[in-house]
Amino acid sequence: MLVRLLIWLIVGFLVYTVFQMIKQAILKPPGTPPEKSSRGEEMIRDPECGTYVPRNDAIKTHVEGKACYFCSEECRDKYLERS
């Protein structure tokens, strides 16, 4: 009797966990960028290639009085050539 109860509790927990995973996948669309990195830093989008990088790791450049953040010097240079 106790074994059956334990099995039902485990099955119920597994069903609940799968339901929560499905619910999370539906509510948060794929490709949504993280707001923070695993270290808790704000993520910034590179205007050239669209890559998200932590603000502290990004290359900062001022363009027309506006701060722009890039993932690499290559992206920064391409962006500045187009501007």
N, C-alpha and C positions, 0 to 999 in steps of 0.2 A: 504494500500500500504506500509506504513512504517512498519507495523507489519510483513508482508511477508519478507521484506528486513532484518529485525532483525532476523527472524527465519532462513533465509538462511545463515546469518552470523554465527549464533550459530551452525548450522549444519556443515558449512564449517570448523569452528574451531574444532569441535569434530572429524571430518574426518581427519584433519591435525594432531591432537594430537594422534589419534590412529595410523596413518601412522608413525609418529615419534617414537612411542613406538615399533612398529614392526621393524622398521629400526634399532633401537638401539639393540633390542634383536638379530637380525641377525648378526650385525657387532661385537658384543661382545659375544663370546661364553660363555655358562654357565660354572660355575666352575672356571672362571678366577679369581685369587685372587686379592683382592684390593691392590693397591700399598700403600695406606695410610689408617689409621684408621679414624674414624669419628672425632677424635681429631687432625688429621693431622700428626700423627706419622707414620714412616715407618713400614711396616709389614715385619716380618721375618718368614721364614718357619722352623718349627721344623724338624730336619733330621730324627727323630725316627718315629713320627706318622704323619707328614705332615701337622699339624695344623699351621695356620698363627696366630701369636701373635704380638702385638705392641712391638717394640724393647725395650722400657722402661719397659715393664711388663715381658719380657722374662728373663729366668735364663741363664746367660752367663757363659760358661766354655771354657777353652782352651784345645784343644785336638791336640797333635802333633804340637804345635805352631800356630794352627789355632783357631780363635774364633768361637764357636758354640753356638747357642741360642736355648733354649728349652722352651716348654710351661709349664712344671712341673718338679719337682724333680724326679718323677717316670720315665718320659721319659729320663731324663738325666742319671739316674742310669742304665736303660736298654741299652742305647747307649754306655755308658762307659764299661759295661760288655762285649759287643760284640767287642769292640775295643781292 
